[in-house]
Amino acid sequence: MRIGIDIMGGDHAPVETTLGCIQALGQLPDNVRLALIGDRERIVPLLEKHQVDPSRVDIHHTTEVISFADAPTRAFSQKPRASMSIGFRLLKEKEIDGFASAGNTGAMMVGAMFSVKSIPGILRPTISSIVPKQHGGVGVILDVGINVDCKPELLQQFGIVGSLYAEHVFKINKPKVALMNVGEEEEKGNLLSQAAYGLLRDAEDINFVGNVEGRDLFNDRADVIVCDGFTGNVILKEAESFFWMLRKRGIKDPYLDRFDFEDYGGTPLLGVNAPVIIAHGISKAKAIRNMILLTRDVVNAQLNEKITEALGSPAIS
């Protein structure tokens, strides 16, 4: 297995991204190689300092980066030698099995769509977030920001791909799928929620359990919670703000500590033809390490193949 890492992507690149790769190599088997895409002069001294076996890595040299200020739709044509551009080229040409970055999220979305493209039948790719459960384990909420305006069919599809993600990556047996709403009754919510409820209820091969409310986010009523990206992003940012507020106040708790995004590393872009993992722009070494380990898990789970099979369409070669 070969995993490509955008060493130049993120607020703390290239030092923290390289250190994250070094940490990940300590937890990965020898048959996993990392393709480090970035400034060789900044990468090599860190590898040597930490005595990394050079046979475990390949370096694709570039000093150019697609920054957070770059317009995603123009970035790849304007910066073909940027680390993210090279990463998607390697992924498209199957020189790597997965590609991960803490860089410009919009550019990661655009790059995936133009290089490996969407899985046939996918209306729009989606991203999710991990939800720590009160009694252990995790759940998944999606979408959390890239699809702020949704149609009912899109929410149904989120339920399908979210269920597959929970089952095959987090090993949740027969994940319970629910729709985020303002009440539990079937007729509750706006027109989008009411229409999506019927589609999710009728969807084959998912375990739909009905509506849940915001208070159910962290209990065990659902393993996969579906919502539009506007709602999901508000929920995600509110949870993050409470975590950081409690930490600043010196409040420590084993459960609350599980809200630290660095423990999860990133999230896959669900619905594209190859594993693409997106991490938070402020990620440091710990988060980068976990981003790489998640990429490994997504590749091993053959998640993209599972989504393709569920949608009944042949994969694009």
VOGU-3710 file (C-alpha; in Angstrom, 3 decimals, decimal comma):
1> mrigidimgg> 0,000/0,000/0,000  1,213/3,509/-0,832  -0,336/6,569/0,820  0,304/10,058/-0,537  0,660/12,930/1,952  0,455/16,623/1,096  3,429/17,776/3,155  2,870/21,427/2,178  -0,815/21,558/3,161  -1,961/23,073/6,463
11> dhapvettlg> -1,105/25,886/8,839  1,866/24,057/10,346  3,365/22,553/7,186  5,882/21,282/6,335  7,393/20,548/9,777  4,310/19,182/11,583  3,108/17,266/8,526  6,507/15,581/8,205  6,603/14,793/11,929  3,119/13,300/11,637
21> ciqalgqlpd> 4,350/11,049/8,851  7,275/9,928/11,012  4,895/9,093/13,860  2,597/7,175/11,518  5,469/5,086/10,154  6,042/3,838/13,692  2,519/2,351/13,693  2,297/1,149/10,093  3,503/-2,255/8,872  6,545/-2,452/6,621
31> nvrlaligdr> 4,419/-3,023/3,525  2,952/0,510/3,765  5,015/3,231/2,084  4,407/6,943/2,288  4,741/9,267/-0,695  5,747/12,609/0,808  4,870/15,467/-1,528  6,729/18,620/-0,589  10,009/20,437/-0,110  12,807/17,861/-0,040
41> erivpllekh> 15,174/20,270/1,739  12,714/20,587/4,645  11,706/16,912/4,720  15,038/15,066/4,561  16,666/16,620/7,676  13,668/15,610/9,792  13,703/12,065/8,399  17,410/11,781/9,139  17,048/13,259/12,627  14,443/10,617/13,498
51> qvdpsrvdih> 16,365/7,828/11,727  13,554/6,947/9,344  14,263/4,006/7,067  14,539/5,630/3,606  12,955/2,554/2,013  9,663/3,444/3,761  9,191/6,768/1,948  9,298/8,329/-1,497  9,739/12,087/-1,828  8,080/14,014/-4,649
61> httevisfad> 9,785/17,380/-4,495  7,930/20,667/-4,790  7,942/23,935/-2,914  4,656/25,156/-4,353  1,431/24,980/-2,371  -2,260/25,616/-2,938  -2,978/27,957/-0,032  -6,210/28,587/1,826  -6,454/31,911/-0,024  -6,406/30,288/-3,481
71> aptrafsqkp> -9,693/29,888/-5,349  -10,256/26,109/-5,583  -11,643/26,157/-9,121  -8,585/27,955/-10,516  -5,858/26,629/-8,252  -5,024/23,459/-10,166  -4,660/25,149/-13,555  -2,620/27,984/-12,041  -0,448/25,740/-9,860  0,096/22,383/-11,597
81> rasmsigfrl> 3,300/21,846/-9,588  1,666/22,434/-6,209  1,835/19,579/-3,722  -1,919/18,988/-3,878  -1,888/18,965/-7,682  0,882/16,369/-7,701  -0,976/14,278/-5,131  -4,122/14,077/-7,224  -2,081/13,250/-10,325  -0,444/10,361/-8,476
91> lkekeidgfa> -3,849/9,185/-7,246  -5,386/9,360/-10,710  -2,476/7,423/-12,202  -2,768/4,850/-9,364  0,767/5,433/-8,171  -0,719/5,843/-4,692  -3,720/4,086/-3,123  -4,956/7,063/-1,121  -4,235/10,771/-0,772  -4,489/12,865/2,398
101> sagntgammv> -4,076/16,582/3,087  -4,674/19,244/5,734  -4,716/21,881/3,004  -7,486/23,885/1,339  -10,698/21,846/1,824  -12,436/23,347/-1,195  -9,441/22,555/-3,357  -9,417/18,962/-2,091  -13,049/18,653/-3,143  -12,415/20,161/-6,581
111> gamfsvksip> -9,229/18,148/-7,082  -10,998/14,896/-6,323  -13,885/15,720/-8,645  -11,588/16,572/-11,558  -9,052/13,773/-11,064  -10,615/10,555/-9,777  -14,209/11,854/-10,233  -17,410/10,841/-8,460  -18,561/7,250/-8,178  -21,288/6,631/-10,788
121> gilrptissi> -24,653/7,268/-9,171  -23,343/9,678/-6,532  -25,299/12,919/-6,655  -22,675/14,875/-4,694  -19,744/13,724/-2,546  -20,038/14,401/1,163  -17,887/14,719/4,267  -18,730/13,556/7,762  -17,564/14,058/11,319  -17,015/11,606/14,149
131> vpkqhggvgv> -19,334/11,813/17,164  -17,996/10,370/20,458  -20,737/8,369/22,163  -21,413/8,649/25,899  -21,062/4,921/26,533  -18,091/4,322/24,264  -17,628/3,977/20,544  -18,320/6,586/17,920  -21,042/7,665/15,554  -21,023/9,539/12,252
141> ildvginvdc> -22,833/12,738/11,259  -23,046/13,903/7,653  -22,997/16,235/5,805  -20,976/18,731/7,850  -20,379/21,552/5,442  -19,842/20,977/1,752  -23,508/20,510/0,796  -25,362/23,329/2,546  -28,368/23,172/0,218  -29,762/19,669/-0,198
151> kpellqqfgi> -32,605/17,856/-1,879  -34,280/14,852/-0,242  -32,507/12,416/-2,565  -29,179/13,742/-1,369  -30,028/13,098/2,277  -31,079/9,561/1,391  -27,707/9,016/-0,255  -25,905/10,396/2,798  -27,658/7,699/4,803  -26,414/4,993/2,451
161> vgslyaehvf> -22,760/6,073/2,243  -22,663/6,995/5,942  -23,927/3,545/6,868  -21,246/1,897/4,733  -18,556/4,097/6,301  -19,695/3,240/9,826  -19,923/-0,456/9,054  -16,698/-1,041/7,153  -14,306/1,469/8,746  -15,615/1,668/12,332
171> kinkpkvalm> -16,892/-1,935/12,355  -20,394/-1,044/13,578  -22,715/-3,951/12,879  -25,907/-2,925/11,093  -25,525/0,815/11,850  -28,656/2,638/12,976  -29,340/5,522/10,580  -31,407/8,507/11,703  -32,492/11,884/10,352  -31,714/14,999/12,414
181> nvgeeeekgn> -34,974/16,840/12,999  -36,862/19,098/15,409  -38,990/16,210/16,694  -39,212/12,437/16,632  -42,554/12,115/14,824  -42,538/11,282/11,126  -44,408/14,438/10,123  -42,032/16,788/11,980  -39,673/19,250/10,341  -39,526/21,341/7,208
191> llsqaaygll> -40,416/20,147/3,711  -36,899/18,795/3,154  -36,986/16,704/6,325  -40,460/15,347/5,645  -39,561/14,267/2,117  -36,198/12,841/3,162  -37,847/10,798/5,920  -39,878/8,840/3,385  -36,882/8,189/1,147  -34,711/7,018/4,034
201> rdaedinfvg> -37,508/4,810/5,361  -37,866/3,150/1,961  -34,136/2,818/1,246  -32,969/-0,771/0,993  -29,953/-2,071/2,919  -29,912/0,609/5,606  -31,249/0,320/9,136  -33,321/3,502/9,326  -34,625/4,218/12,851  -36,469/7,489/12,214
211> nvegrdlfnd> -35,931/11,028/13,439  -33,614/12,100/16,240  -33,204/15,468/17,932  -30,102/17,419/18,872  -30,128/15,909/22,371  -29,645/12,454/20,802  -26,343/13,325/19,132  -24,163/11,672/21,779  -26,388/8,816/22,959  -26,902/5,437/21,310
221> radvivcdgf> -30,151/6,087/19,457  -28,304/6,293/16,138  -24,898/5,427/14,719  -25,283/7,550/11,586  -27,069/10,899/11,698  -28,084/12,522/8,415  -28,581/16,253/7,865  -27,875/18,986/5,337  -24,408/20,530/5,422  -25,640/23,833/6,900
231> tgnvilkeae> -27,142/22,099/9,921  -24,232/19,677/10,253  -21,634/22,421/10,206  -23,437/24,404/12,914  -23,597/21,271/15,093  -19,924/20,483/14,480  -18,693/24,007/15,240  -20,819/24,237/18,386  -19,383/20,947/19,694  -15,847/22,130/18,915
241> sffwmlrkrg> -16,421/25,448/20,689  -17,659/23,732/23,860  -14,615/21,446/23,850  -12,161/24,326/23,579  -14,073/26,433/26,124  -13,959/23,608/28,678  -10,275/22,982/27,990  -9,443/26,676/28,490  -11,241/26,528/31,825  -9,031/23,614/32,862
251> ikdpyldrfd> -11,872/21,096/32,916  -10,591/17,603/32,187  -12,787/14,559/31,688  -12,079/11,280/29,856  -15,255/11,583/27,816  -14,795/15,245/26,942  -11,196/14,539/25,928  -12,595/12,376/23,111  -13,822/15,536/21,388  -10,249/16,466/20,470
261> fedyggtpll> -10,215/16,449/16,656  -6,560/15,401/16,672  -7,595/11,940/17,892  -9,475/11,330/14,625  -7,160/13,041/12,161  -9,546/13,709/9,324  -12,496/12,503/7,318  -12,853/10,801/3,945  -14,500/12,505/1,014  -17,289/9,976/0,541
271> gvnapviiah> -18,481/9,307/-2,985  -15,342/9,665/-5,107  -13,519/6,890/-6,931  -10,448/6,726/-4,675  -9,656/7,307/-0,996  -9,291/11,059/-0,373  -8,878/12,142/3,262  -9,283/15,748/4,420  -7,852/17,012/7,717  -8,320/20,224/9,686
281> giskakairn> -6,072/23,063/8,522  -4,673/23,570/12,037  -3,553/19,949/12,317  -0,255/19,241/14,034  1,762/16,027/14,087  -0,697/13,969/16,161  -3,607/14,792/13,864  -1,512/14,146/10,749  -0,505/10,753/12,134  -4,143/9,831/12,723
291> milltrdvvn> -5,107/11,174/9,295  -2,636/8,732/7,746  -3,878/5,828/9,880  -7,455/6,628/8,824  -6,360/6,636/5,186  -4,897/3,180/5,745  -8,180/1,981/7,255  -10,276/3,394/4,395  -8,023/1,766/1,802  -8,114/-1,580/3,628
301> aqlnekitea> -11,906/-1,411/3,997  -12,287/-0,940/0,218  -14,897/1,653/1,105  -15,122/3,130/-2,377  -15,781/-0,303/-3,842  -18,493/-0,912/-1,241  -20,211/2,372/-2,149  -19,979/1,564/-5,859  -21,520/-1,862/-5,251  -24,326/-0,404/-3,131
311> lgspais> -25,253/2,063/-5,861  -25,271/-0,692/-8,470  -22,848/0,991/-10,886  -19,542/-0,273/-12,271  -16,421/1,453/-10,963  -14,463/3,795/-13,241  -11,029/2,419/-14,020
//
